[in-house]
Amino acid sequence: MQLSALDQSPVFTSAQAALAETARLALHCEALGYSRYWVAEHHGSASFAGCAPEVLIAHLASLTERIRIGSGGIMLMHYSPYKVAELFRTLETLHPDRIDLGLGRAPGSDAWTAGALAYGSKTTHLEFFGQKLGDLLAFLSDREPATRAFRRVHISDGLQPCPQPWMLVSSPEGARGAAAAGLGMALAHFISPECLELGTLYREHFNREGPWKTPRICLATHALAADTQDEADYYARPGALWRTRVARGEFVRFTPPEAVDEDAAPAVEEARRRLVGPADQVAQALSELVERAGADELMLVTITTEEARRRSYTLLAEALID
């Protein structure tokens, strides 16, 4: 199985420590044979340090040699398609055949932060997403953009095209958008467990005239493997407590497992239970999810301490990578 990782750069102590951990884990995953290492985009967050994925991608790509480095994803609603194309074509030129552009339709922030990100722009609402996506795909591959005003605009000569973009999807609207544009689809199961059934919709409506000539599904899901169930449950405490706090409107740093009161720690939700445990149990559950989604690849999201993340990535690589 093709196995990859999505890192949200969770903050336990500081943003600096979280980003340094992201770099070390990218090197660790490359050594284990992972195919891709994607970083997320979150703004104004106390929980996640990855607010500038294009900068982090450049750093990670310069540290690694083989693994593909990408975004999961760039929130296009905030940005100029032309600028995103310039950024990723520059990255592709510096690191040929190693850069992935994953795109998101969500704001990745609250409304006030979204307004600050898009200051001066009149195209930040979701209804503009399709037009911006079309222009971006044109700029990525030197085709004529749909927006008439941009038809005399060209990317700097010599920058390599970014040939196979992805869209992060958790809803039927997202699946239809990815299919219509002919993009790879990264199913955000870690956000929306109900999205598993979207693979059929995507494949049925896939546009083979787009960047990808055949449909491609990457299933992104939470998983945490350890040597025993008790150990896995222990290291799952930070994520479980964080989700409980977010549900109460508390957006805070992650709490180390040793600082989470055992009696007060929330149990792992039923939807995640089989994905937290010994490696053989977790690997079996992941394989079943991949089959149910009709996915071609699997991408792991793991939030806990660095040592436990390393162990989880190692155990699942041993169990799942062909």
C-alpha positions as CSV (number, residue, x, y, z in Angstrom):
1,M,0.0,0.0,0.0
2,Q,1.2,3.5,-0.8
3,L,1.5,5.3,2.6
4,S,1.8,9.0,3.3
5,A,1.6,11.4,6.2
6,L,-0.3,14.7,6.8
7,D,1.2,16.9,9.6
8,Q,-0.8,19.7,11.1
9,S,2.3,20.7,13.2
10,P,0.4,20.4,16.6
11,V,1.6,22.8,19.3
12,F,2.4,21.2,22.7
13,T,4.9,23.8,24.0
14,S,5.7,26.4,21.2
15,A,5.3,27.0,17.5
16,Q,9.1,26.8,17.1
17,A,9.2,23.3,18.7
18,A,6.2,22.2,16.6
19,L,7.8,23.2,13.3
20,A,11.2,21.7,14.3
21,E,9.3,18.4,15.1
22,T,7.6,18.6,11.7
23,A,11.1,18.7,10.0
24,R,12.4,15.7,12.0
25,L,9.3,13.7,11.3
26,A,9.5,14.3,7.6
27,L,13.0,12.9,7.6
28,H,11.8,9.9,9.7
29,C,8.9,9.2,7.3
30,E,11.2,9.4,4.3
31,A,13.6,6.9,5.9
32,L,10.6,4.5,6.5
33,G,9.5,4.6,2.8
34,Y,6.5,7.0,3.0
35,S,5.5,8.4,-0.4
36,R,4.3,11.9,0.6
37,Y,4.6,14.3,3.5
38,W,2.0,17.1,3.4
39,V,1.6,20.0,5.8
40,A,-1.6,21.9,6.7
41,E,-2.7,25.5,6.6
42,H,-4.2,27.0,9.8
43,H,-4.3,30.7,10.7
44,G,-4.6,32.4,14.0
45,S,-4.4,29.1,15.8
46,A,-3.0,28.3,19.2
47,S,-3.2,24.6,18.4
48,F,-1.4,24.3,15.0
49,A,1.8,26.1,13.9
50,G,1.5,25.6,10.1
51,C,0.2,28.9,8.9
52,A,2.6,29.2,5.9
53,P,2.7,25.8,4.1
54,E,4.5,27.1,1.1
55,V,7.4,28.2,3.3
56,L,7.4,25.0,5.3
57,I,7.3,22.9,2.0
58,A,10.4,24.7,0.8
59,H,12.2,24.0,4.1
60,L,11.2,20.3,4.1
61,A,12.0,19.7,0.5
62,S,15.5,21.1,1.0
63,L,16.0,18.7,4.0
64,T,14.7,15.6,2.3
65,E,15.8,13.8,-0.9
66,R,13.1,11.5,-2.2
67,I,9.7,11.9,-0.5
68,R,7.1,14.1,-2.1
69,I,6.4,17.3,-0.1
70,G,3.1,19.1,-0.4
71,S,0.2,21.1,1.0
72,G,-2.8,19.7,2.7
73,G,-3.9,22.2,1.6
74,I,-3.5,25.8,0.3
75,M,-6.8,27.6,1.0
76,L,-7.3,29.1,-2.4
77,M,-10.3,31.3,-1.4
78,H,-7.8,33.7,0.3
79,Y,-5.3,34.0,-2.5
80,S,-4.5,35.1,-6.0
81,P,-4.4,32.0,-8.3
82,Y,-1.5,33.7,-10.2
83,K,0.6,33.9,-7.0
84,V,-0.2,30.4,-5.9
85,A,0.9,29.2,-9.3
86,E,4.1,31.1,-9.1
87,L,4.9,29.8,-5.7
88,F,4.3,26.1,-6.6
89,R,6.0,26.3,-10.0
90,T,9.0,27.8,-8.3
91,L,9.0,25.0,-5.7
92,E,8.6,22.4,-8.5
93,T,11.5,24.0,-10.4
94,L,13.7,23.8,-7.3
95,H,12.6,20.3,-6.4
96,P,11.6,18.5,-9.7
97,D,8.9,15.8,-9.4
98,R,8.7,16.2,-5.7
99,I,6.1,18.9,-5.0
100,D,2.3,18.3,-4.4
101,L,-0.2,21.1,-4.5
102,G,-3.2,20.2,-2.4
103,L,-6.1,22.7,-2.4
104,G,-8.8,23.4,0.2
105,R,-12.2,25.1,-0.1
106,A,-12.5,25.9,3.6
107,P,-11.1,29.1,5.2
108,G,-8.8,27.4,7.7
109,S,-9.6,30.2,10.2
110,D,-12.3,32.3,11.7
111,A,-14.2,35.0,9.7
112,W,-12.1,37.9,11.1
113,T,-8.8,36.2,10.3
114,A,-10.1,35.2,6.8
115,G,-10.8,38.9,6.2
116,A,-7.3,39.9,7.2
117,L,-5.9,37.2,4.9
118,A,-7.9,38.4,2.0
119,Y,-7.6,42.2,2.7
120,G,-8.2,44.1,-0.5
121,S,-9.7,41.2,-2.4
122,K,-13.3,41.0,-3.6
123,T,-13.2,37.3,-4.5
124,T,-13.0,35.6,-1.1
125,H,-16.5,34.0,-1.0
126,L,-17.0,30.4,-1.9
127,E,-18.9,31.2,-5.1
128,F,-15.7,32.5,-6.6
129,F,-13.8,29.3,-5.9
130,G,-14.6,27.5,-9.2
131,Q,-13.4,30.5,-11.2
132,K,-10.3,30.9,-9.2
133,L,-9.6,27.2,-9.5
134,G,-9.9,27.3,-13.2
135,D,-7.5,30.3,-13.5
136,L,-5.1,28.5,-11.1
137,L,-5.0,25.3,-13.2
138,A,-4.4,27.4,-16.3
139,F,-1.5,29.2,-14.7
140,L,0.0,26.0,-13.5
141,S,0.2,24.5,-17.0
142,D,0.6,27.6,-19.3
143,R,-3.0,27.5,-20.6
144,E,-5.2,30.5,-21.3
145,P,-7.1,31.4,-18.1
146,A,-10.9,31.7,-18.1
147,T,-10.8,35.2,-16.7
148,R,-10.6,37.5,-19.7
149,A,-8.6,40.2,-17.9
150,F,-5.8,37.6,-17.3
151,R,-5.3,36.4,-20.8
152,R,-2.3,38.6,-21.4
153,V,-0.7,37.4,-18.1
154,H,2.0,34.7,-18.1
155,I,4.1,33.0,-15.5
156,S,7.8,33.8,-15.5
157,D,9.6,31.9,-18.3
158,G,11.4,28.7,-17.3
159,L,9.4,27.7,-14.3
160,Q,8.3,24.1,-14.4
161,P,4.6,23.3,-14.5
162,C,3.0,21.7,-11.4
163,P,1.2,18.9,-13.2
164,Q,-1.1,17.1,-10.8
165,P,-2.9,19.2,-8.2
166,W,-5.2,17.7,-5.5
167,M,-8.3,18.9,-3.8
168,L,-9.1,18.2,-0.1
169,V,-12.7,17.0,0.1
170,S,-15.1,16.2,2.9
171,S,-18.5,16.9,1.2
172,P,-20.4,16.0,-2.0
173,E,-19.8,19.5,-3.3
174,G,-16.1,19.1,-2.9
175,A,-16.1,15.7,-4.6
176,R,-18.1,17.1,-7.6
177,G,-15.6,20.0,-7.8
178,A,-12.6,17.7,-7.7
179,A,-14.1,15.5,-10.4
180,A,-15.2,18.3,-12.7
181,A,-11.7,19.8,-12.6
182,G,-10.0,16.5,-13.1
183,L,-8.0,16.7,-9.9
184,G,-6.8,14.0,-7.5
185,M,-9.1,13.8,-4.4
186,A,-7.8,13.7,-0.9
187,L,-10.7,12.5,1.3
188,A,-10.5,14.2,4.7
189,H,-11.9,11.3,6.8
190,F,-10.1,12.7,9.8
191,I,-12.4,15.7,9.6
192,S,-15.6,14.0,8.3
193,P,-16.0,10.2,8.8
194,E,-19.1,10.3,6.6
195,C,-17.0,11.2,3.5
196,L,-16.0,7.5,2.7
197,E,-18.9,7.2,0.3
198,L,-17.8,10.1,-1.9
199,G,-15.4,8.0,-4.0
200,T,-18.1,6.6,-6.2
201,L,-19.5,10.1,-6.9
202,Y,-16.0,11.4,-7.7
203,R,-15.2,8.5,-10.1
204,E,-18.5,8.7,-11.9
205,H,-18.1,12.4,-12.7
206,F,-14.4,12.5,-13.2
207,N,-13.2,14.8,-16.1
208,R,-10.4,13.0,-17.9
209,E,-9.5,16.2,-19.7
210,G,-8.2,17.7,-16.5
211,P,-4.7,17.6,-15.0
212,W,-5.1,13.9,-13.9
213,K,-6.1,11.6,-16.8
214,T,-7.5,9.0,-14.4
215,P,-9.2,9.5,-11.0
216,R,-7.0,9.2,-8.0
217,I,-8.2,9.0,-4.3
218,C,-6.0,9.5,-1.3
219,L,-7.7,8.7,2.0
220,A,-6.5,10.9,4.9
221,T,-7.4,9.5,8.3
222,H,-6.4,9.7,11.9
223,A,-4.5,6.7,13.3
224,L,-2.3,6.0,16.3
225,A,-0.5,2.6,16.7
226,A,1.5,1.5,19.7
227,D,2.8,-1.7,21.1
228,T,-0.2,-2.2,23.3
229,Q,-3.8,-1.0,23.6
230,D,-3.1,0.7,26.9
231,E,-0.1,2.5,25.5
232,A,-2.1,3.7,22.5
233,D,-5.0,4.9,24.7
234,Y,-2.5,6.8,26.8
235,Y,-1.0,8.6,23.8
236,A,-4.4,9.3,22.4
237,R,-5.3,11.5,25.4
238,P,-4.0,14.8,24.0
239,G,-6.2,14.6,20.9
240,A,-9.3,13.4,22.7
241,L,-9.0,16.2,25.3
242,W,-8.4,18.8,22.6
243,R,-11.5,17.7,20.6
244,T,-13.5,18.0,23.8
245,R,-12.2,21.5,24.4
246,V,-12.8,22.6,20.8
247,A,-16.4,21.5,21.2
248,R,-16.7,23.9,24.1
249,G,-15.2,26.7,22.0
250,E,-11.8,26.5,23.7
251,F,-9.0,26.7,21.1
252,V,-5.8,25.9,23.0
253,R,-2.5,24.1,22.8
254,F,-2.4,20.4,23.1
255,T,-1.8,18.9,26.6
256,P,0.9,16.3,27.0
257,P,-0.6,12.9,27.9
258,E,1.1,12.8,31.3
259,A,-0.7,16.1,32.2
260,V,-4.1,14.8,31.3
261,D,-5.9,13.5,34.4
262,E,-6.7,9.8,33.7
263,D,-10.1,10.1,35.4
264,A,-11.0,13.2,33.4
265,A,-9.6,12.1,30.1
266,P,-12.4,11.6,27.5
267,A,-12.6,8.1,26.0
268,V,-11.6,7.8,22.3
269,E,-14.8,8.2,20.3
270,E,-16.3,5.1,18.8
271,A,-15.5,6.3,15.2
272,R,-11.8,6.3,16.1
273,R,-11.6,3.3,18.5
274,R,-10.3,0.7,16.0
275,L,-7.8,3.3,14.7
276,V,-6.1,3.6,18.1
277,G,-4.4,0.4,19.3
278,P,-1.8,-2.3,18.5
279,A,-0.4,-2.1,15.0
280,D,-2.1,-5.2,13.6
281,Q,-5.5,-4.0,14.7
282,V,-5.0,-0.5,13.4
283,A,-3.5,-1.7,10.1
284,Q,-6.5,-4.0,9.6
285,A,-9.0,-1.2,10.3
286,L,-7.1,1.1,7.9
287,S,-7.1,-1.5,5.1
288,E,-10.9,-1.8,5.5
289,L,-11.4,1.9,5.3
290,V,-9.2,2.1,2.1
291,E,-11.3,-0.6,0.5
292,R,-14.6,1.0,1.5
293,A,-13.5,4.3,0.1
294,G,-12.1,2.8,-3.1
295,A,-8.9,4.7,-2.3
296,D,-5.6,4.3,-4.1
297,E,-3.4,5.7,-1.3
298,L,-3.5,6.2,2.5
299,M,-2.4,9.3,4.4
300,L,-2.0,9.2,8.2
301,V,-2.8,12.0,10.5
302,T,-1.3,11.4,14.0
303,I,-1.4,13.9,16.9
304,T,0.5,13.0,20.0
305,T,4.0,13.4,21.4
306,E,6.9,13.2,18.9
307,E,8.3,9.9,20.3
308,A,4.9,8.3,20.1
309,R,4.3,9.6,16.6
310,R,7.6,8.2,15.4
311,R,6.7,4.8,16.9
312,S,3.2,4.9,15.3
313,Y,4.6,5.8,11.8
314,T,7.2,3.1,12.2
315,L,4.7,0.3,13.2
316,L,2.3,1.2,10.4
317,A,5.0,1.4,7.8
318,E,6.1,-2.1,8.8
319,A,2.5,-3.3,8.6
320,L,1.3,-1.6,5.4
321,I,4.0,-0.5,3.0
322,D,4.4,-3.1,0.2
